[in-house]
């Protein structure tokens, strides 16, 4: 193997920990902080991380009692976002199918961001709104085109404000269900990711700026061996160990390290 060394990147988000072991080419530095940070940044860019970042954000910011919400557009609501698109110089009336989907998605993204600002203004003074959402125009299981809509995760107590405001504005229908008590919300991130049509350079999801963003810790590995789950942790996922190749594990933190981010309830 060429000259280099192994590094381990660790995340802790809510009740979930992750470790990634990867190879850094070149001589291992004696005073390493600057180079380690540089190589860690490269690794972060190389991770297929939109889905993983979403999962970490969910794990760090939400828990049992918070809500999954779906916001749908009626015919009238869809017509209104298309009127906004026309006002921005877009031309949905002469667009092909893909162009029309892109226009609808852009218009719906504008609408949901404006909607969140309106909801925030309706909340009691001092209450913090944290929201993560996707805008979807496809069925994640079949790949079929569906009417544009939104999936969101919001803190407990916000539900009524969302329902009331969406219906007051006449956009369409609302559905919701409480988040389960599972330790790891990666399956929700995976479900959300499947609902989002791939558009070059488009963001896969949106979130409010006040979210807790888990920060990784990096260290040089002592050996090239297989990643180990911390004592007392419960393994959720392990990629196959192949000597000389990167490896990833995800696990529920030991009881003493479990935590849920403190959240102001709406």
N, C-alpha and C positions, 0 to 999 in steps of 0.2 A: 504494500500500500504506500502511496506517496506520502511525503512528510505532512504532518498535520496532527490534530488532536480532536477528541470528542467533547462536546458540550451538552449540558442538560438544561432545558428550559422548563420552568415550573410555573403553572398558574394555579391560583386558588380563587374560586368564585362561588360564593354561597357555601353549599355543602360539598362542592365538587372540586377535586384536584385533577390536574393534567400534567403529564411529563412528556417531553419530546427529546429524544437523544439524536444528535446529528453531528456530522463530521465537518470540521473546519480545516481547509487546506492551509499549508504553510507552517512555519515554525511556531511552536507554542511560546507566547511572549512571557518574559519573566515579570515585567510590570504590565499586567494584562487589562486593566479596567477599560482603557480607551478602545483597544482592539476588540475586546469582548463585547462592548456595547455596539461597535460597528458591525461585527459579525451577527450579533443578535438581531439587529435591525434588518439585515439581509435575510435572516431566517424567517422573521416575521412577514416579510414581503413574499417569501416563497410558500408560506403555508396556504392551503386552500381555505382561507380563513374567514370568508364572509359568513359561512355557516357556523364555524367555531366561535367567531367573535359574537355572533348573535346568541349562541348558547351560553357563553360566559356572561353576557349582559343579562340574559334572563335569570341565570342562576344567582347573580350578584344582587339583583334588584327586586325579585319577586318571590312569593311564597304562597302557601295555602291561604285562601281567603281573597286573593287577588282574582282578577277576571280576564278570561279570554272573550273578546268581542268580535262580532262580524258586522260590518256596515255595508249595506247593499244600496244600489241606486235604482230608483224607479225609472220608468220611461221619461217622466218629467225631469227627474234629477239628472239622467244621462243627457237629456236635451240641454239642460242648463250648463253642464260642464263643456258641452260641445260649442255652445254659444260663447263661452269664455275663450275657448281655443280659437274660434274665428276672430274674436276681438284681438287676439295676440298675433294675427297674421297667418295662422295655420289654416289648412284647407281640407277639412275632413270630407267635404262633398265631392272632391275629385281625387281622393287618395285610394291607393290599392289596399288590399286587406291588411298587410303588415303595417303600412303607413298609418292606416286608420287606428289600428291597435296601439301604435306608439303615441298617436295624438290623444287618444282616450286615456291612456296611462298617464301621460304628462298632465292632462287636465285634472284627472282624479288626484294626482299627487299634490297639485296646487290646492285643490278643494280640501283634502284631509289636513294639510298644514294650516290652512285658514280656520278650519273647524276646530283644531286643537287649541289655537289661540283663543277662539271664542269660548270654548269649554273652560280654559284656564281663567278667563276673566269672570266666569260665573261661579267659581269656587270661592269659599270663604277666604278672607284675608289670612295670609300666612300658610295656607295649604299648598303643598308642592305636588305638581302633577308630573309623574314619570310615565312616558308612553313609548312603546316600541311597536312598529307596525310594518306591514307589507302591503303593497298594492298589487292585486292579482287580476289577470284576465284569462286564466287557463285552469283547467282541472288537473291537479297535480298527479292524479292516478292515470288518467287517460290521455292527457295532453291536448284535449279538446278545448277550443275557444269558448269562453263563457263571458257573461257581462262583467265588466270591470267592478271590483269591490275591494274592500279592505279587511284585513285581519289585524287585531291589536291585542296587546296585553297591557292592562292598566291596573293601578293599585285598588285595593278594596275600598269601597265607599264611593268610588267615582261612577259607578254603574248608572245610577239614576240621572246624573248630570249628562252623561253621554247619550242616553236614550232620549231624554227630554230635548236636548239641543238638536240632535240629528232630526228628530221628528218635527220640532218647531221650524227648522229650516226647510223642511219638505224634501229632503234628499231621497228618502226611501225607507227601507226596513232595517231593524236591528235585531241581532240575536246574541246571546251570551251564555257562558257557562263558567263556573268557578274553576280556578286552577286546582289541580289535585295536590295531594300532600307528598308527591314523589320527591326524592332528593335531587334528581337530575332532570332538568328541562331540555336537555339536548333533543329528545324526540319531538318537542314542539318546534325547535329551530329547524330540524330536518323536515318536518311537515310544512312549515312556512316556506322553506327554500324550494320545495317541490312545486309550490303554487306560483312561483315567480318565473315568468318567461325570460329567457336569456336575451338580453339586449346589450350589445357591446358598450362598455364604459358606463352603463347605468348602475346605480346603487341597488343592491339586493333588498335592503330594508332601510327604514328610517327610525330615528329615536330622538327623544328630547335631549337637550344638551346637559341636563342635570343628572344624567345616569351615572352610577358608579361604574367605572371602567377598570376591570382587573388589570393589574400591572405585572408582567412576568418577572421572575427572578432567574438569573442565569449563573451557571457555575461550570467550570471545567470538570469533566468526568475523570475519575481515577482509573477506570478500566474501559475496555470496549465491550464489556459483557452486557447481558440482557437487563433491561430496566426492571427494577423491583418495586412492588407496591409497598408504600410505607406501612409499618407495623400498625395493626388495628384498622386499616382501611379496607374497604370492600371494592374489589375490582369490578368495573363496569364494562370496560373494553380494552383489549390489548391487540395491537397489530402484531403480525407474525415476526418473530425475531430471526433475522438473517444476518450473519456476521458481515460487518462492513457496510450495512445499510441502516438508514434511519429507523427509529422505532417510536411508537406513540402508545401511551396508556392513559386511561381515564378511570377515576375511582371516587367513591364516596369517602370523604375525609374521616379520620378516626373521631370518635365521639368528642374527645377533648378539643378538637379543632373545628368542629362543625359550627357554622354561624350563618345567620341570615342578616343581610344588610338591614339596618334600621330604616324604616320608611315612615314618612308622615302619611297618615291615612286621609283620603279625601272625604 
